[in-house]
């Protein structure tokens, strides 16, 4: 691959993808197609069960519905393009298409960061202030928190997207990734991008690290409250409502922070693609499984839904 700077304006980007070997690409295509279908089906099932089950009309499941819908959008932004590149001869995307994909992918990633913080706040109020839970987490509050999560992330992503696409892109146009992501696109700019990288880093702190810090502090308070519960069954019930959320947080934030909260010069391109697979493909697929397998209410609602279908 010729990485020499040339004097033309980039009109499209060419993806290197996860592998250049046809046999491996076929295996990856089948695997990621299965992952994608499982993600969409699993999250649709979660949304449907929550909407049909009266017992699940609570703030926690309202936010879980948002998360499931978000995961469908997030994985649909990147995976269909990746699947098309794996089987198609042309592994490219127009500059405008890359900008659009980067904007929505970044937006949905930011929304998930903020939404996971909102979900832990719901658990904090439920466990630490149970007598005031219904008053604090009423319907209007839940809608406002969800609206803030979505709108603030879309606006923040717009700023980052504009800054990322502002430098001139005159070549090369070989994108060492399977979708358009800010760190990979910035590497192809024809000018110094240190200022842009600094702004991206600041926004990463605001949208990734601060919600993560809020989650950590909230769980410290939650665990302190749980330890004061006298009965073992009460402690287990309180912790069981947090187990699924903790698992999702560990998967999503662990890979996201690794990708965005470190200097570009220290980032491994191959390692970056592997971590990107986790937070764009694997985590959205595992979320419905985690919440269904570790959540007794969802499992019981699923059994009742199956029983109704049989009768």
N, C-alpha and C positions, 0 to 999 in steps of 0.2 A: 504494500500500500504506500503510495506516494504521499507523504505528509508535508511536502513543500508548499508554502504559501503562494497562491497565484493571484492574478488580478481580475478575477470575475466574481460576480455576486452570486452567492449560493441560492439556488431556487428550490433545491430539495436536499434531503439528507438520506444517506444510505446506511442501513443498519447492518452491523456485523452479527448481531444476534447472540445466542448462547453457544452456537457451534456452527462450523462451516462444513461438517461432514454430513452427507445426505442421509446415511443410515441413522446417525444420532439425531438428526433433525426430525426424522420420521417418528422415532421413539419419543422424542420430546413433544412432538405435535400430539400424538395420542395421549400422552400423559397430561399435558396442559389442557387439552380439550376436555378430558375427564374431570380435571380439577375445576375448570370453568363451569361445566354443566352441574357439577356437584355444588359449587358455590351458589349459583343462581337458584337451583332447586331447593337447597337447604335454607337459604335466606327467605325465599318465598313461602316455604312451609312455616318458618318461624313467624313471619308477618301474619299469615293466614290464621294460625292457631291463636295468636294474641288477639286478633280482631274478632274471632268467633267465640272466644272463651270469656264470659263475664268476669270470672275470678281474676283474670289477668289484666283487667282495666285499672292498672295502678301506675304511678309515675315511673317505677323501675322498668316496667314492660313498655311504657310509652317511649322511653329512651332506647330500649332494646329494639323496638320497631324502627326507630330512626337509624340505629346502627346497622340493622339488617338491610334496610333500603340503601344506606350509604355504601355498604360492602358490595352490593350488586352494581351500583354506579361506578365504584372505584375499580373493580376488576374488569368491568366492561369498557372502561376507558383505554386499557392497555392490552388485555389478553387477545381480543379479536385481531388487532393489528399484528401481534406477535404470531398468532396462528397462521395468518395470511402470509407472513414473511417466511414461515417455515416450509410451506408447500408451494409458494409462488416463485416465479423466476425473478420478478422485480421486488427487491427488498428495500424499497425506498418510500419516503413520505414527503409530500410538498412542504415547503417552508411554512406556509400558512397552516397546514395540517399539523405540523410539528408544534407550532405555537399553540394551537387549540388543544392538542393532546396534553401538552405540558401544563397549560393553565388548569384544565379540569383535573388532571392527575394530582397536581399540587394542591388544588382546592380541596379535593376529597380527602387527601392525606391530612391536611390541616384540620378539616372538620372532625376527622376521627380523633385527632389529638385532643381537641377541645371537648368533644362529646364524651370521651372517656373520663375527662376531668369532671364534667357535669354529672356523669353517672356515679362517680365516687362521692360527690357532694350529696346526691340522693341517699346513698347508703349511710353516709355520715349522719345526716339528719334522722334517718330511720332508727339508727342504733344508739346514737348519742342523745337525741332529743325526741324519743318516741311519742311523748304526749303532745308535742307540737307539730308532729310530722304532717298530719292532714292539713293543718292551717298553713304551714310554711310551703309545702309542696302541693299547692292546689293546681288546678288545671291551667289557669292563666300563667302561673309561674313556670310550669313545665314548658308551655308553648313559647314563652319569652326566652327561656334558656336555650331551647332548641333553635329558635330563630337567630339568636345572637351567635350560636355556634356556626350556623350555616353562613349567615351574612358576613360576619367578620372574617371568616376564612376565605370567602370568595373575593372580598376586597383586598385582603393581604396578598393573596395569590396574584391578583391583577398587578399590584405594585412590583412584585418579584418578577413576573412575566415580562413586564415592560422594560425593567432594568436588564433582564437577561438578554432580551432581543434587541436592545439599543446598540450594542457594539456592532461594528461591521463584520459580516461573515463573508469572506472572499475566498475561502478555501483553506484546508480541505473540507470535504463534506461527508467524510466517513465517520459515522457515529458508533462508537464502541459500546453499544447497548442494545436492548431489545425494545425500548420505547424512549420517547423524548423526555429526559429528566434534566433538571437545571444543571447539576454538576457536570454531566456529560456534554451538554450543549455548550456550556461556557468554555470548555476546553478547546472548542473549534473557533472561537472568536479571534479576529485578526489583530486585536489590540490588547493592552493590559486590562485585566478584569479584576484586579485586586479590590477596587472600590466596590464593585458589584458583589464580589464574594463576601466582603465585609457586611454589606447590607443584607444579603441572604443569611449570613450567620446571625445577625441581630434579629431578623425575623424568625429564625429558627429558635433562638432563645425565647422569644415571646410566645410563639405558637407551639413549640415542642417542649422546651425545658421547663418553662414556668408551669404549664399544666401538669407535667411530670412531677415537679416539686410539690405542687398542690396535692397530687395524688398520694405522694409519700407521706406528707404531713397529715393528711386526712386519715390515712390508714394507721398511722401512729396513734392518733386520737381514738380511732375505732377500736384498736386492739386494747388500749387502756380501758375503754368502757367495757369491752367484752370480758376482760379479766376481773371486773368488779361484779359480774353476774354470778350469782350464787350456784345455780344448778348447772351441771355439766350439759344437760340437754339444751338449756337456754344458750349456753356458749356455742354449742355445736350449731344450733339453728341460726344464730347471728352470723357465725363465720361462713356457713354454707351459702348465704346470700352474697358473699363477697368473693368466694372461691373462683367462680367463673370470670368475674371481672378482673381479678388479679392475674389469672392466666392469660387473658387477652392483652392486658397491659404489658406483661412481661414479653410476649411475642412481638407486639407491634412496636413498643418503645425501644426494646433492645436493639432491633435492627434499624429503626428510623434514626435514633440518636447516633448510632455508629456511622450512618451514611451522611447525615447533615451537620453533625456537631464536631467535625474534625477538619483540619486544613486540607485543601485540595491536593497539596503537594505530597501529603502522606497517605493519600487514598490509593488503594489497589483497585485497578479497573475491573479485573476478574472478580475480586472479592466484592466490589460494589454491585456487580450484576447479581451475584448470589444473594446478597442481602436484600436487593430490590425484589427478587423473586419472593422472598419471605413476606415482606410487608405489602406487596401488591397482589400476590396470588395465594400464598399459603395461609396467611392470617385470615383474609376474608372467607376462605373455604372452611377453616377450622372454627370460626366464631359460632356458627349455628350448631356444630357438633359439640363444642364446649358448653354452650348454654343449654342444650337439650340433654346431654349426658350427665351434667353436674347439677342440674336444676330440677328438683322434685316437682315443682308446680308445672313446669313445661312438659315434663314426662307424663304427668297425670292428665294434663289437657290433651296431649297427643293420643293417649290411650282412649280417652273419651271420644275424641274425634274419629278414631279408627272404629270404635264400637258403634258409633252412630252410622257410619258408612255401611257396616256389616248388617245392621238392622234395617 
